Structures are given as structure tokens and as C-alpha cells.
Amino acid sequence: MEVCYQLPVLPLDRPVPKHVLSRRGAISFSSSSSLFGAPDPRQLSQRRGAISYDSSDQTALYIRMLGDVRVRSQVGFEPERRSSHPYLYIDFRTLHTRLDYGSTSASSVPERRVHRLLSFQRYLHSSRLLRGVPQQIPLHILDEDYTGQARCMLEKVGNWNFDIFLFDKLTNGNSLITLTFHLLNQYGLVELFQLDMVKLWRFLVMVQEDYHSDNPYHNAIHAADVTQAMYCYMREPMLAKSLTSCDILLGLLAAATHDLDHPGVNQPFLIKTDHYLATLYRNTSVLENHHWKSAVGLLRETGLFSHLPAEDSLNMERELGSLILATDISRQNEYLSRFRRHLDQENMCLSNGSHRHFILQMALKCADICNPCRPWELSKQWSEKVTEEFFQQGDIEKKHKLEVSPLCDRGINTVGNIQIGFMTYVAEPLFAEWARFSDTRLSQTMLGHMGLNKASWGSLQQEQTSVSEESEPRSASTDAEDAAATAARRNRNTATAAGGTSSKEIPQGSRES
């Protein structure tokens, strides 16, 4: 007989923190083992978290692999691989960790078995709890005014000027959960697909939790922003009259999970450090495949679609993956060329399921990189955040003597030149084609904002250049004055030495002359 206890694993000699009492993880114990004793090895071979697996299923194999690697040391995943890069020991789960765990070596920490399917983010949190280190997250208490303001903002969630940063503050950092749940309910998808409210809420909580809050850009706020933009696009006349309920459900879930468990570094970093994810996905769409499989893992762990026929559930997972994989920026030209070809030939038929799915892919691509199309006050914040994440990766690469990736060196790049280049070569071509497909007020508004933002960054660049140019002549004139003063002192000293008079004996008038 096997019994499930809703208890977190904590040291017996430490008090239970209040924020731990709300965690959802179920830890399984067998009647043949003590409550706090070691589990039976035979049971470990039969259970991997809360999900059973089949070796023929790549998703389940991935889940099993995560269950294997997460009980290893935080120094590295596979330190004994001979073909590994010498910097394999860089573990992105702890790249941005700012807590001091002391000088205890990893080898002295006893191995612990994790019985739940954990993302890297939740693994890091659980590791802190297992060590008894409290999470340094401030607790805020919301009053009715904040809740009321958040409700008022949701009434205007379709407005392109929607301030996701303000909404995140009003919801106490729960913008992704609140926004996604509201949109699913607004479309009537919860009732239509008979989604269990408890499972849905648990799924959304786990999705938000699996985004790394330490990432300046790829965090839950970015996911909420993309979800809001996706909603705006799906309300466009061309899509609103064509999309099915299944399309809308997939579009919202893909937007909410498209960067799930993002490590804060890009694909080239994972490849050159020989990370196991790069090996698992053969250096192809590494992060996007990881986001997709992580989302599938949460769907299966929560059983959100468990009431649907198995074939329908698998189809939903596959189409969700197709949408998330489309956000791979390295395949931008491939999707853009296909989109342009459809528009040139005027053969886009939204009554065709494959064509609708392709348009959803393009909508998600636009939503993912729509920051340059937001009003300047919002766009500027996103630009600074994504650039800071680039620079943090560059700092890590310098620290470990790796070649610094393009745009990641804070010594030679600025926010302005990065954003101007991104708008020119990536954003403008994509949104120009989207405006051809959906020539609406929203499309023109986005293009107008992007033009103004690009001009604003250009003006800031010119101001910085002029300031630097002005500082150079000043420094040159200062150097000349210092040299002249030094020469004058030398002449006076020489005259004094020749006349046999000390500097104190020189009259004041002679000094001034």
C-alpha cells in the first residue's frame, strides 16, 4: 500500500517557513519505509516523479532524463564525459543565484532523491529549502485598492498600450497567472473544454514558477506581455472570424509557455559549453525544444488534458510544440519567406486548418518580439532589460574565458545600437509583412511606434556621441594646460638654481608675471 503525504522535505531541526506551507508537491512514501528514511531502491526504479514513462516516447524519455540529472550535484550534470567541453561545469541553474551557500563543497552534500518532476527553477528553490536557506523574496500584502485597479486594467486588456509592468505590481508578481486565467475564462474555454479549475490553476501557478525571476528579460512578465500581445492579434478581424476555440486555446497556452524555464543564456552558449540540452536536441532549436517539453511535462503532471481522448491530447501537445518551435529566431528568414510567398500569391485561406496554424505561428513570432512596437515608455524598459541579459551572459563568458557572443560585450555595445540593428534587420521586415496580411489600425500603430522608437534611440546615440566628442577636446586642452604649467615650473626652478635664490625669496609679483 502506498500513501501520499502533502509535505515538503525539510530538515527536522529547522522551523518550517510560512511560504513552504503553500507548496503543492506530493511526496510518496511506501509503507515498507519510514517517513523520513531512505526510499526502497526498487521503488526508485519504478517511479519518476508523478509521471510514468515509456522508453519509446521522446517526451517521457526527456522527463526521465530530467529526473535523473536533478538529483546530481549542482557543479555539473555529467562531469565524467570525456567529450565534454572543459567549461561543462557551468550550470545555468545557478548562474544568476545571488545567495551565499557557504564554503561547503558539493561532494560533502549528501545525495537526495527528488520524487517530483521539477524544472530547473523549482529544483533550485527546492534545493534552497532542503538546505534550510530561506528564499529572499519580500512578502507584500495587497489591499482592495490594488485588486480593484488590477480588475480595471483587465477590462482594457485588449489595448495595445497595456502596461504589463504596472499590472504585475498590482497583482503582486502574478501577472502571468492572472492574465492567462482571465483570457481563458473570457473566451469561455474553461467551460467549453471542461477544464478542471483546480488543475488549471495549478498548471498556471507552476508555469509562472518555472520562469526564472532572476532573468532580466526572459521571465514571467515577458511571458505575460507576449500573452497579452497574442490576445490583441487574435482579436484582429482576419483572425477573430476564422480561429476556432482550439486555435485560441493553443495560442494562449503557447504564448504563456513559449519561454518556459529559460536559463537566461542563448543557444550558442549552450552549444559551446557542451550542455546536455544541446546534445539531447542535436544543437537544433535547443531552447525552444526545452520550452515545449517543459510545457508538456507540466500538462501531464497536472493532468490538465487527462479527461480528453488520448489522441486529442497528443495532438494538442504536438501543435503546441509547433507553435513554440516557430519562435526560434534563427529560423526567422524561413518563416518570413513562406509568409511573404503566401501574401504575394494571395493563396492564404484561413478556412484551411494548416493555414490557420501557420498564421498562429506568425502571430506568436510577432508577439514574441513586439517590444519595439510598444509605446516608448514600455519599449525602452524592455530594451534595457534584454540588453542587460545579453551583457550578463557576456560577463559569464569572460569569467570562464569563453569567446564573448555577439552583442553580449558591454564594453563595445550599447542599448541604442543593439536596438536599432534589431529593428532594422529583424522587426521591421516581419511587421511590414504582418501589416500586409492584416492592414488594420493596430498594425499601423505598431509600425508608427517602431519608427518613433528607432528615431528616439538614434537621437540618444547622437547625444552620447556628441558628449564624448566634447569631452575629448576638454581633456586635450587640460593636458596642454598641465604641460604648460609643468614647463613654467621647470623654468622657474632652472632660473632659481642659476641665480642661487630659493623659491621663497622670489617676490609675489615675479610669480604672477
DORO-839141 format. One line per field, with one value per residue (C-alpha): residue number from 0; residue in three letters; x, y, z negated. Coordinates in pm, whole numbers. Last residue first. Layout:
DORO-839141
lomi c(NUM | ...) .
rovo c(ala | ...) .
X c(X | ...) .
Y c(Y | ...) .
Z c(Z | ...) .
END
This chain:
DORO-839141
lomi c(512 | 511 | 510 | 509 | 508 | 507 | 506 | 505 | 504 | 503 | 502 | 501 | 500 | 499 | 498 | 497 | 496 | 495 | 494 | 493 | 492 | 491 | 490 | 489 | 488 | 487 | 486 | 485 | 484 | 483 | 482 | 481 | 480 | 479 | 478 | 477 | 476 | 475 | 474 | 473 | 472 | 471 | 470 | 469 | 468 | 467 | 466 | 465 | 464 | 463 | 462 | 461 | 460 | 459 | 458 | 457 | 456 | 455 | 454 | 453 | 452 | 451 | 450 | 449 | 448 | 447 | 446 | 445 | 444 | 443 | 442 | 441 | 440 | 439 | 438 | 437 | 436 | 435 | 434 | 433 | 432 | 431 | 430 | 429 | 428 | 427 | 426 | 425 | 424 | 423 | 422 | 421 | 420 | 419 | 418 | 417 | 416 | 415 | 414 | 413 | 412 | 411 | 410 | 409 | 408 | 407 | 406 | 405 | 404 | 403 | 402 | 401 | 400 | 399 | 398 | 397 | 396 | 395 | 394 | 393 | 392 | 391 | 390 | 389 | 388 | 387 | 386 | 385 | 384 | 383 | 382 | 381 | 380 | 379 | 378 | 377 | 376 | 375 | 374 | 373 | 372 | 371 | 370 | 369 | 368 | 367 | 366 | 365 | 364 | 363 | 362 | 361 | 360 | 359 | 358 | 357 | 356 | 355 | 354 | 353 | 352 | 351 | 350 | 349 | 348 | 347 | 346 | 345 | 344 | 343 | 342 | 341 | 340 | 339 | 338 | 337 | 336 | 335 | 334 | 333 | 332 | 331 | 330 | 329 | 328 | 327 | 326 | 325 | 324 | 323 | 322 | 321 | 320 | 319 | 318 | 317 | 316 | 315 | 314 | 313 | 312 | 311 | 310 | 309 | 308 | 307 | 306 | 305 | 304 | 303 | 302 | 301 | 300 | 299 | 298 | 297 | 296 | 295 | 294 | 293 | 292 | 291 | 290 | 289 | 288 | 287 | 286 | 285 | 284 | 283 | 282 | 281 | 280 | 279 | 278 | 277 | 276 | 275 | 274 | 273 | 272 | 271 | 270 | 269 | 268 | 267 | 266 | 265 | 264 | 263 | 262 | 261 | 260 | 259 | 258 | 257 | 256 | 255 | 254 | 253 | 252 | 251 | 250 | 249 | 248 | 247 | 246 | 245 | 244 | 243 | 242 | 241 | 240 | 239 | 238 | 237 | 236 | 235 | 234 | 233 | 232 | 231 | 230 | 229 | 228 | 227 | 226 | 225 | 224 | 223 | 222 | 221 | 220 | 219 | 218 | 217 | 216 | 215 | 214 | 213 | 212 | 211 | 210 | 209 | 208 | 207 | 206 | 205 | 204 | 203 | 202 | 201 | 200 | 199 | 198 | 197 | 196 | 195 | 194 | 193 | 192 | 191 | 190 | 189 | 188 | 187 | 186 | 185 | 184 | 183 | 182 | 181 | 180 | 179 | 178 | 177 | 176 | 175 | 174 | 173 | 172 | 171 | 170 | 169 | 168 | 167 | 166 | 165 | 164 | 163 | 162 | 161 | 160 | 159 | 158 | 157 | 156 | 155 | 154 | 153 | 152 | 151 | 150 | 149 | 148 | 147 | 146 | 145 | 144 | 143 | 142 | 141 | 140 | 139 | 138 | 137 | 136 | 135 | 134 | 133 | 132 | 131 | 130 | 129 | 128 | 127 | 126 | 125 | 124 | 123 | 122 | 121 | 120 | 119 | 118 | 117 | 116 | 115 | 114 | 113 | 112 | 111 | 110 | 109 | 108 | 107 | 106 | 105 | 104 | 103 | 102 | 101 | 100 | 99 | 98 | 97 | 96 | 95 | 94 | 93 | 92 | 91 | 90 | 89 | 88 | 87 | 86 | 85 | 84 | 83 | 82 | 81 | 80 | 79 | 78 | 77 | 76 | 75 | 74 | 73 | 72 | 71 | 70 | 69 | 68 | 67 | 66 | 65 | 64 | 63 | 62 | 61 | 60 | 59 | 58 | 57 | 56 | 55 | 54 | 53 | 52 | 51 | 50 | 49 | 48 | 47 | 46 | 45 | 44 | 43 | 42 | 41 | 40 | 39 | 38 | 37 | 36 | 35 | 34 | 33 | 32 | 31 | 30 | 29 | 28 | 27 | 26 | 25 | 24 | 23 | 22 | 21 | 20 | 19 | 18 | 17 | 16 | 15 | 14 | 13 | 12 | 11 | 10 | 9 | 8 | 7 | 6 | 5 | 4 | 3 | 2 | 1 | 0) .
rovo c(ser | glu | arg | ser | gly | gln | pro | ile | glu | lys | ser | ser | thr | gly | gly | ala | ala | thr | ala | thr | asn | arg | asn | arg | arg | ala | ala | thr | ala | ala | ala | asp | glu | ala | asp | thr | ser | ala | ser | arg | pro | glu | ser | glu | glu | ser | val | ser | thr | gln | glu | gln | gln | leu | ser | gly | trp | ser | ala | lys | asn | leu | gly | met | his | gly | leu | met | thr | gln | ser | leu | arg | thr | asp | ser | phe | arg | ala | trp | glu | ala | phe | leu | pro | glu | ala | val | tyr | thr | met | phe | gly | ile | gln | ile | asn | gly | val | thr | asn | ile | gly | arg | asp | cys | leu | pro | ser | val | glu | leu | lys | his | lys | lys | glu | ile | asp | gly | gln | gln | phe | phe | glu | glu | thr | val | lys | glu | ser | trp | gln | lys | ser | leu | glu | trp | pro | arg | cys | pro | asn | cys | ile | asp | ala | cys | lys | leu | ala | met | gln | leu | ile | phe | his | arg | his | ser | gly | asn | ser | leu | cys | met | asn | glu | gln | asp | leu | his | arg | arg | phe | arg | ser | leu | tyr | glu | asn | gln | arg | ser | ile | asp | thr | ala | leu | ile | leu | ser | gly | leu | glu | arg | glu | met | asn | leu | ser | asp | glu | ala | pro | leu | his | ser | phe | leu | gly | thr | glu | arg | leu | leu | gly | val | ala | ser | lys | trp | his | his | asn | glu | leu | val | ser | thr | asn | arg | tyr | leu | thr | ala | leu | tyr | his | asp | thr | lys | ile | leu | phe | pro | gln | asn | val | gly | pro | his | asp | leu | asp | his | thr | ala | ala | ala | leu | leu | gly | leu | leu | ile | asp | cys | ser | thr | leu | ser | lys | ala | leu | met | pro | glu | arg | met | tyr | cys | tyr | met | ala | gln | thr | val | asp | ala | ala | his | ile | ala | asn | his | tyr | pro | asn | asp | ser | his | tyr | asp | glu | gln | val | met | val | leu | phe | arg | trp | leu | lys | val | met | asp | leu | gln | phe | leu | glu | val | leu | gly | tyr | gln | asn | leu | leu | his | phe | thr | leu | thr | ile | leu | ser | asn | gly | asn | thr | leu | lys | asp | phe | leu | phe | ile | asp | phe | asn | trp | asn | gly | val | lys | glu | leu | met | cys | arg | ala | gln | gly | thr | tyr | asp | glu | asp | leu | ile | his | leu | pro | ile | gln | gln | pro | val | gly | arg | leu | leu | arg | ser | ser | his | leu | tyr | arg | gln | phe | ser | leu | leu | arg | his | val | arg | arg | glu | pro | val | ser | ser | ala | ser | thr | ser | gly | tyr | asp | leu | arg | thr | his | leu | thr | arg | phe | asp | ile | tyr | leu | tyr | pro | his | ser | ser | arg | arg | glu | pro | glu | phe | gly | val | gln | ser | arg | val | arg | val | asp | gly | leu | met | arg | ile | tyr | leu | ala | thr | gln | asp | ser | ser | asp | tyr | ser | ile | ala | gly | arg | arg | gln | ser | leu | gln | arg | pro | asp | pro | ala | gly | phe | leu | ser | ser | ser | ser | ser | phe | ser | ile | ala | gly | arg | arg | ser | leu | val | his | lys | pro | val | pro | arg | asp | leu | pro | leu | val | pro | leu | gln | tyr | cys | val | glu | met) .
X c(5447 | 5241 | 5543 | 5756 | 5491 | 5496 | 5873 | 6107 | 6281 | 6063 | 6164 | 6528 | 6792 | 7129 | 7075 | 7121 | 6920 | 6641 | 6634 | 6612 | 6337 | 6147 | 6185 | 6072 | 5769 | 5680 | 5720 | 5487 | 5228 | 5246 | 5208 | 4910 | 4748 | 4803 | 4654 | 4351 | 4312 | 4320 | 4072 | 3838 | 3883 | 3784 | 3486 | 3308 | 3337 | 3200 | 2905 | 2841 | 2842 | 2606 | 2369 | 2385 | 2305 | 2014 | 1878 | 1909 | 1732 | 1448 | 1432 | 1400 | 1131 | 937 | 952 | 857 | 563 | 432 | 471 | 278 | 4 | -28 | -77 | -329 | -529 | -565 | -388 | -373 | -171 | 24 | 68 | 214 | 458 | 579 | 586 | 838 | 1066 | 1072 | 1147 | 1452 | 1705 | 1624 | 1459 | 1733 | 2008 | 1849 | 1802 | 2162 | 2293 | 2082 | 2141 | 2515 | 2788 | 3169 | 3233 | 2902 | 3006 | 2698 | 2601 | 2789 | 2896 | 3209 | 3462 | 3498 | 3750 | 3507 | 3463 | 3450 | 3167 | 2978 | 3016 | 2892 | 2586 | 2517 | 2555 | 2289 | 2054 | 2123 | 2035 | 1703 | 1616 | 1719 | 1515 | 1214 | 1221 | 1258 | 963 | 731 | 788 | 834 | 495 | 516 | 632 | 996 | 869 | 679 | 943 | 748 | 409 | 525 | 651 | 328 | 125 | 342 | 284 | -89 | -89 | 72 | -195 | -468 | -306 | -287 | -654 | -777 | -1066 | -795 | -710 | -384 | -340 | -270 | 43 | 243 | 94 | 167 | 523 | 579 | 473 | 699 | 992 | 924 | 908 | 1244 | 1402 | 1323 | 1459 | 1743 | 1485 | 1328 | 973 | 829 | 930 | 666 | 385 | 484 | 521 | 166 | 51 | 221 | 83 | -270 | -243 | -131 | -434 | -670 | -527 | -555 | -921 | -966 | -1005 | -628 | -597 | -498 | -339 | -118 | 195 | 98 | 44 | 353 | 571 | 426 | 527 | 879 | 897 | 800 | 1038 | 1322 | 1251 | 1257 | 1585 | 1766 | 1624 | 1878 | 2207 | 2131 | 1829 | 1971 | 2327 | 2230 | 2029 | 2336 | 2540 | 2852 | 2966 | 2985 | 2633 | 2467 | 2621 | 2522 | 2160 | 2120 | 2158 | 1892 | 1808 | 1455 | 1235 | 929 | 998 | 689 | 477 | 224 | 224 | 178 | -110 | -285 | -245 | -341 | -665 | -743 | -683 | -900 | -1181 | -1159 | -995 | -1159 | -1371 | -1129 | -826 | -886 | -1075 | -788 | -882 | -624 | -355 | -453 | -465 | -117 | 3 | -139 | 26 | 358 | 341 | 254 | 552 | 778 | 650 | 718 | 1088 | 1312 | 1418 | 1623 | 1643 | 1643 | 1269 | 1337 | 1013 | 915 | 703 | 479 | 416 | 363 | 99 | -69 | -86 | -217 | -490 | -588 | -585 | -803 | -1043 | -1083 | -1112 | -1443 | -1317 | -1606 | -1632 | -1270 | -1259 | -1529 | -1322 | -1323 | -1228 | -917 | -835 | -875 | -670 | -390 | -386 | -399 | -138 | 104 | 63 | 127 | 401 | 184 | -113 | -89 | 286 | 247 | -21 | 212 | 482 | 230 | 125 | -145 | -82 | -205 | -547 | -704 | -654 | -874 | -1115 | -815 | -677 | -990 | -954 | -594 | -705 | -961 | -703 | -468 | -743 | -861 | -530 | -229 | 19 | 373 | 626 | 984 | 1162 | 1497 | 1426 | 1518 | 1817 | 1723 | 1945 | 1645 | 1461 | 1739 | 1746 | 1369 | 1406 | 1681 | 1478 | 1177 | 1377 | 1543 | 1200 | 1089 | 914 | 861 | 1033 | 1364 | 1619 | 1888 | 2264 | 2452 | 2641 | 3012 | 3089 | 2934 | 3183 | 3068 | 3212 | 2890 | 2566 | 2580 | 2266 | 2291 | 2197 | 2222 | 2430 | 2293 | 2055 | 2281 | 2537 | 2886 | 3075 | 3090 | 3366 | 3628 | 3386 | 3273 | 3394 | 3532 | 3204 | 3282 | 3131 | 2779 | 2535 | 2767 | 2858 | 2499 | 2550 | 2313 | 1949 | 1825 | 2005 | 1799 | 1453 | 1539 | 1633 | 1301 | 1116 | 1318 | 1236 | 869 | 888 | 1079 | 825 | 971 | 1124 | 778 | 717 | 502 | 462 | 435 | 806 | 989 | 867 | 955 | 1333 | 1301 | 1063 | 1324 | 1573 | 1342 | 1324 | 1562 | 1401 | 1196 | 856 | 992 | 996 | 781 | 459 | 593 | 637 | 539 | 599 | 325 | 437 | 185 | 372 | 159 | 324 | 664 | 587 | 541 | 889 | 900 | 1129 | 1466 | 1589 | 1384 | 1540 | 1275 | 1103 | 769 | 451 | 134 | 168 | 81 | 32 | 134 | 0) .
Y c(8762 | 8634 | 8478 | 8788 | 9000 | 8777 | 8836 | 8533 | 8459 | 8157 | 7998 | 7985 | 8207 | 8086 | 8270 | 7957 | 7728 | 7982 | 8023 | 7643 | 7614 | 7893 | 7727 | 7386 | 7544 | 7706 | 7372 | 7199 | 7473 | 7442 | 7061 | 7091 | 7345 | 7114 | 6815 | 7021 | 7125 | 6757 | 6655 | 6929 | 6838 | 6472 | 6557 | 6731 | 6424 | 6201 | 6432 | 6446 | 6066 | 6024 | 6279 | 6109 | 5769 | 5916 | 6065 | 5731 | 5555 | 5805 | 5761 | 5384 | 5435 | 5668 | 5424 | 5131 | 5324 | 5401 | 5042 | 4920 | 5179 | 5088 | 4724 | 4812 | 5032 | 4744 | 4611 | 4247 | 4048 | 4341 | 4475 | 4134 | 4167 | 4505 | 4360 | 4094 | 4315 | 4587 | 4356 | 4165 | 4366 | 4728 | 4686 | 4462 | 4691 | 4997 | 4805 | 4690 | 5035 | 5200 | 4957 | 4994 | 4757 | 4769 | 4722 | 4556 | 4256 | 4041 | 4175 | 3889 | 3609 | 3650 | 3374 | 3180 | 3251 | 3143 | 3493 | 3645 | 3411 | 3491 | 3865 | 3817 | 3633 | 3922 | 4162 | 3987 | 3989 | 4361 | 4415 | 4236 | 4451 | 4784 | 4718 | 4608 | 4931 | 5144 | 4971 | 5046 | 5423 | 5442 | 5294 | 4930 | 4829 | 4773 | 4522 | 4313 | 4038 | 3744 | 3879 | 3888 | 3531 | 3425 | 3585 | 3415 | 3075 | 3147 | 3233 | 2896 | 2720 | 2897 | 2787 | 2426 | 2430 | 2568 | 2810 | 3071 | 3055 | 3229 | 3197 | 3561 | 3462 | 3752 | 3705 | 3334 | 3395 | 3663 | 3424 | 3149 | 3390 | 3516 | 3164 | 3061 | 3402 | 3385 | 3033 | 3151 | 3344 | 3020 | 3135 | 2878 | 2599 | 2725 | 2699 | 2353 | 2235 | 2340 | 2159 | 1841 | 1868 | 1930 | 1633 | 1416 | 1524 | 1459 | 1107 | 1027 | 1132 | 1432 | 1396 | 1397 | 1739 | 1932 | 1625 | 1842 | 1638 | 1576 | 1942 | 2034 | 1790 | 1913 | 2269 | 2154 | 1965 | 2279 | 2511 | 2261 | 2227 | 2607 | 2626 | 2374 | 2478 | 2241 | 2163 | 1789 | 1818 | 1600 | 1718 | 2084 | 2001 | 1824 | 2142 | 2126 | 2471 | 2583 | 2454 | 2600 | 2943 | 2925 | 2860 | 3173 | 3239 | 3340 | 2980 | 2982 | 2753 | 2823 | 3061 | 2982 | 2880 | 3166 | 3236 | 2867 | 2839 | 3142 | 3026 | 2667 | 2775 | 3016 | 2752 | 2501 | 2756 | 2800 | 3095 | 3238 | 3543 | 3667 | 3607 | 3846 | 4086 | 4127 | 3990 | 3712 | 3978 | 4156 | 3824 | 3740 | 4077 | 3997 | 3654 | 3808 | 4053 | 3774 | 3569 | 3874 | 3923 | 3555 | 3590 | 3608 | 3971 | 4045 | 3676 | 3637 | 3562 | 3241 | 3115 | 2780 | 2942 | 3107 | 2771 | 2601 | 2856 | 2822 | 2442 | 2458 | 2699 | 2474 | 2160 | 2324 | 2466 | 2133 | 2211 | 2118 | 2217 | 2460 | 2561 | 2663 | 2794 | 3056 | 3317 | 3537 | 3241 | 3165 | 3537 | 3582 | 3272 | 3393 | 3743 | 3637 | 3362 | 3566 | 3884 | 3716 | 3949 | 4111 | 4154 | 4533 | 4516 | 4285 | 4511 | 4810 | 4623 | 4490 | 4842 | 4790 | 5045 | 4794 | 4788 | 4443 | 4406 | 4711 | 4545 | 4366 | 4704 | 4773 | 4435 | 4517 | 4851 | 4674 | 4433 | 4720 | 4913 | 4605 | 4573 | 4369 | 4241 | 4205 | 3940 | 4003 | 3712 | 3616 | 3247 | 3094 | 2858 | 2535 | 2328 | 2132 | 2461 | 2604 | 2283 | 2305 | 2653 | 2543 | 2241 | 2468 | 2679 | 2380 | 2228 | 1965 | 1634 | 1517 | 1247 | 1427 | 1190 | 1349 | 1297 | 1406 | 1738 | 1678 | 1645 | 1982 | 2157 | 2355 | 2706 | 2892 | 2886 | 3254 | 3359 | 3560 | 3287 | 3417 | 3134 | 2870 | 2679 | 2765 | 2511 | 2592 | 2270 | 2194 | 2451 | 2198 | 2095 | 1739 | 1456 | 1263 | 1270 | 1248 | 1578 | 1494 | 1743 | 1992 | 2154 | 2138 | 1776 | 1517 | 1459 | 1679 | 1478 | 1159 | 1314 | 1538 | 1230 | 1067 | 1373 | 1362 | 994 | 1082 | 1338 | 1100 | 821 | 480 | 439 | 466 | 681 | 712 | 1060 | 1175 | 1192 | 909 | 585 | 222 | 231 | 439 | 178 | -93 | 138 | 149 | 500 | 629 | 718 | 1022 | 855 | 507 | 259 | -50 | 152 | 336 | 708 | 946 | 1319 | 1540 | 1891 | 2171 | 2433 | 2653 | 2554 | 2648 | 3022 | 3004 | 2868 | 2533 | 2557 | 2379 | 2071 | 1824 | 1927 | 1986 | 1774 | 1938 | 1754 | 1660 | 1292 | 1021 | 662 | 342 | 0) .
Z c(1413 | 1122 | 950 | 1009 | 844 | 539 | 489 | 526 | 194 | 117 | 448 | 336 | 486 | 628 | 955 | 1176 | 948 | 927 | 1302 | 1351 | 1091 | 1259 | 1599 | 1460 | 1303 | 1633 | 1817 | 1569 | 1611 | 1989 | 1970 | 1737 | 1971 | 2269 | 2083 | 1993 | 2355 | 2464 | 2193 | 2299 | 2665 | 2582 | 2359 | 2643 | 2866 | 2591 | 2540 | 2914 | 2940 | 2644 | 2794 | 3133 | 2980 | 2786 | 3108 | 3288 | 3000 | 3032 | 3409 | 3368 | 3109 | 3339 | 3630 | 3407 | 3262 | 3611 | 3728 | 3424 | 3473 | 3840 | 3748 | 3477 | 3714 | 3954 | 4262 | 4156 | 4409 | 4547 | 4193 | 4095 | 4383 | 4255 | 3903 | 4001 | 4214 | 3943 | 3651 | 3770 | 3973 | 3897 | 3559 | 3427 | 3556 | 3395 | 3071 | 3046 | 3137 | 2869 | 2583 | 2622 | 2732 | 2701 | 2328 | 2251 | 2459 | 2529 | 2872 | 3040 | 2803 | 2592 | 2655 | 2333 | 2054 | 1777 | 1636 | 1982 | 2082 | 1761 | 1823 | 2179 | 2050 | 1814 | 2106 | 2309 | 2009 | 1966 | 2332 | 2287 | 1985 | 2138 | 2450 | 2245 | 2044 | 2357 | 2523 | 2233 | 2213 | 2592 | 2676 | 2793 | 3140 | 3038 | 2776 | 3034 | 3049 | 2903 | 3014 | 3377 | 3361 | 3190 | 3469 | 3732 | 3572 | 3540 | 3910 | 3981 | 3775 | 3968 | 4295 | 4175 | 4075 | 4408 | 4360 | 4322 | 4692 | 4782 | 5158 | 5239 | 5436 | 5295 | 4948 | 4939 | 5061 | 4798 | 4522 | 4656 | 4676 | 4323 | 4180 | 4325 | 4263 | 3890 | 3840 | 3613 | 3410 | 3287 | 3206 | 3452 | 3212 | 2967 | 3221 | 3343 | 2985 | 2900 | 3213 | 3093 | 2738 | 2865 | 3098 | 2806 | 2601 | 2892 | 2939 | 2569 | 2554 | 2322 | 1944 | 1893 | 2056 | 1742 | 1585 | 1364 | 1433 | 1792 | 1877 | 1674 | 1869 | 2198 | 2104 | 2019 | 2348 | 2539 | 2356 | 2400 | 2771 | 2799 | 2609 | 2828 | 3163 | 3322 | 3146 | 3155 | 2924 | 2644 | 2706 | 2677 | 2366 | 2220 | 2234 | 2446 | 2328 | 2691 | 2759 | 2452 | 2519 | 2887 | 2777 | 2567 | 2195 | 1940 | 1849 | 1998 | 1787 | 2007 | 2295 | 2509 | 2209 | 2183 | 2557 | 2639 | 2389 | 2539 | 2899 | 2820 | 2655 | 2939 | 3206 | 3017 | 2997 | 3373 | 3544 | 3856 | 3764 | 3499 | 3722 | 4011 | 3784 | 3534 | 3193 | 3224 | 3258 | 2936 | 2748 | 2872 | 2742 | 2397 | 2400 | 2506 | 2216 | 1972 | 2094 | 2058 | 1704 | 1629 | 1709 | 2013 | 1969 | 1655 | 1567 | 1189 | 1189 | 1376 | 1529 | 1378 | 1109 | 1368 | 1533 | 1196 | 1098 | 1437 | 1409 | 1052 | 1160 | 1449 | 1234 | 970 | 1229 | 1410 | 1779 | 1938 | 2285 | 2338 | 1972 | 1935 | 2292 | 2237 | 2421 | 2109 | 1891 | 2092 | 2102 | 1726 | 1644 | 1871 | 1720 | 1355 | 1382 | 1594 | 1387 | 1053 | 927 | 660 | 897 | 892 | 948 | 1247 | 1391 | 1367 | 1558 | 1811 | 1913 | 2178 | 2456 | 2718 | 2550 | 2547 | 2171 | 2111 | 1865 | 1721 | 1612 | 1407 | 1236 | 1147 | 1004 | 786 | 653 | 570 | 394 | 204 | 23 | 123 | -134 | -12 | -110 | -4 | 158 | 8 | 12 | -322 | -326 | -509 | -282 | -157 | -107 | 107 | 310 | 353 | 500 | 737 | 844 | 896 | 1142 | 1310 | 1362 | 1118 | 1179 | 825 | 624 | 575 | 423 | 215 | 236 | -74 | -46 | -107 | 265 | 339 | 113 | -189 | -165 | -231 | -37 | 47 | 232 | 552 | 797 | 1152 | 1297 | 1058 | 1284 | 1577 | 1462 | 1590 | 1516 | 1886 | 1921 | 2036 | 2313 | 2274 | 2495 | 2200 | 2012 | 1640 | 1527 | 1649 | 1497 | 1339 | 1006 | 882 | 779 | 910 | 815 | 1098 | 1365 | 1336 | 1310 | 1603 | 1804 | 1714 | 1842 | 2164 | 2204 | 2148 | 2426 | 2654 | 2606 | 2693 | 2346 | 2190 | 1889 | 1579 | 1439 | 1075 | 1003 | 1170 | 1011 | 1082 | 1049 | 735 | 589 | 611 | 441 | 133 | 1 | -267 | -599 | -694 | -689 | -743 | -459 | -392 | -394 | -93 | -79 | 199 | 184 | 328 | 418 | 381 | 187 | -38 | -368 | -230 | -239 | -615 | -675 | -862 | -1161 | -1142 | -1331 | -1130 | -799 | -533 | -268 | -190 | -296 | -109 | -204 | 46 | -80 | 95 | 0) .
END
